[in-house]
């Protein structure tokens, strides 16, 4: 077994060799590997620190010794280590147009660089001109978003153009004109009549299980949101009307003659089908005009269906928000009363029944901020159980008293019967 000291020395020598190999060579070692022609040269510049004719050296101010000191030696340039091309990424300056505002993150920096902000000067008939390089916080158009800022603005951007407060019809005012009120009443009557006709004409749907109802709801939401396919590609098969079901398997064992016969029959049917397809192809190629007309008719029909579907979607999108949940958004009824609901026939005696909370909830639903919700009313229980304190205890006490009386009565009767028996004996 070798000594431990020799082992340590061997490892130390190996570590020194590795360190020497990894360590970068010094300037002296690098110079030792170069030739004399690469290190030394003949100075023909006349002591000047410029080009070979010494024009730059004569023009520079200072003595000849100072110009020689300023000039770099060739040996130093040869031994000097070449710097890295780009050790770290350098920032790229923001490229923006003259009329573009900088993003909010660099607004303060832009103001500092450009200098003090100039006030906006507004004339009598002009809209005013914004100072160059100043970020306007109250500008109507926000600066163009970049990177993460763009994603954040996309997430928080409104999905609809609905206003927070929808103006009511003039017929819903406190003392409306006659014609305006008739318009509102007509719209309310049409809405009520439409709902009544829908309940009368729509058939009663058969109740289904929860799984089927959930699947139907998912399909309805999928196609209502506009994510369904705009066109369906119905590819027909060979046209022979055969079902894709495996034929019945015959368990009987065929003879060689029967198998050869079936094989020849299958080959003949395959040849016949190939001939039919080739004949149909030749017929189609000879009738290209009719095929083109048929394709154009189908394309026009598809475009018409697509345009009609887009128009229906646009109309539904304009009238009501997109469906966010399983419930549809229903606009609140107009704040108008019919003639039979008026108190005394005067329009000034309308009952105040508008709720600010309900109006704000409808506004959130209209702007697609929250999903439509339904008011859940508490149902009263049919059978109400009332608890009377001490009712069960009093009844038990009465039963116990009656049992004690009956027991005492029985004991008295037994005593009388025993006394009569003793007297008779």
Buried (B, 14 or more C-beta within 10 A) or exposed (E): EEEEEEEEEEEEEEEEEEEEEEEEEEEEEBBEEEEEEEEEEEEEBEEBBBEEEBEEBEEEEEEEEEBBEEBEEEBEEEBEEEEEEEEEEEEEEEEBEEEEBBBEEBBEEBBEEBEEBEEEEEEEEEEEEBBEBBBBEEEEEEBBBEEEBEEEEEEEEEEEEBEEEEEEBEBBBEEBEEEBBEBBBEBBEEEEEEEEEEEEEEEEEEEEEEEEEEEEEEEEBEEBEEEEEEEEEEEEEEEEEEEEEEEEEEEEEEEEEEEEEEEEEEEEEEEEEEEEEEEEEEEEEEEEEEEEEEEEEEEEEEEEEEEEEEEEBEEBEEEBBBBBBBEEBEEEEBBBBEEEEBEEEEBEEBEEEEEEEEEEBBBBBBBBBEBBEEEEEEEEEEEEEEEEEEEEEEEEEEEEEEEEEEEEEEEEEEEEEEEEEEEEE
